[in-house]
Amino acid sequence: PPQDQWYRNWVDAALGWRYDRQMICGQGNYLNPKADSVTQLQYSVTAGADGTSNYSYYETADENMNGNSEHDTSWFGYVATNLFTTAVATPAMPWRDPALADEGTLWGRIMNGTTGEPIDGATVTVGALDAVETDGNGYYVVTLIPASTGGSQYNVTADSLECAPVTTSHVTIMPGNVVWRDFELCPLWGGPGDMDEDGDIDYYDLNLLMFCTQGPDSFYTGGHFCLNGDADTDQDIDLADFANFQREYTGP
């Protein structure tokens, strides 16, 4: 005590978070005498868990409660005799079957393109669904995304307070499957003239700048990629911008 109550509180909370999936509750049998572990597992089953698990399969008990776990293989026969006395089928999981599922999952990682570090607390929004946040390592998961047979397409936006959002269009979510999509925010940018935003100003940027050079007073709307070459910020690409490009040219 009070760890017995903590265990029950966590089981109850986990089952409250199950929603329309399954919850399998685990416990540390290596910490307990076998009888106490069965008591814990029985609580999970009685409370309505879809299954149980125990850790570990090697150090299975601590019968004398001295903090040194034992490799006691009699655990498996003990739990079979005292709890799992009848074999049961594995519960159906239709959300994992592409032929039956109507939802899919998207996951990935958000990185800072300038620092090379993951972004903690970035948000990812799939279509009109609620946004989710990345963890400390930059990973995110979006579940329960409606998906029809053959896949459904979504606009996916990654955003953070550090820099401008990035949207990827036509991300196809497949029913019963997991799609992986990474994002880079705060891309490394070499300044005006870095047309492809790869951190240098080279021959590839020259080709793009020449394509964008329309002369004075041929304005580009905000967000147009040609404005990456607008050194004097007048919203056109002309000879003044080309002169700046020549000064900044770094080569391949």
Summary of the structure (lengths in Angstrom):
residues: 252
radius of gyration: 28.3
end to end distance: 68.0
largest distance: 86.3
contacts: 689
relative contact order: 0.09
helix: 27%
strand: 24%
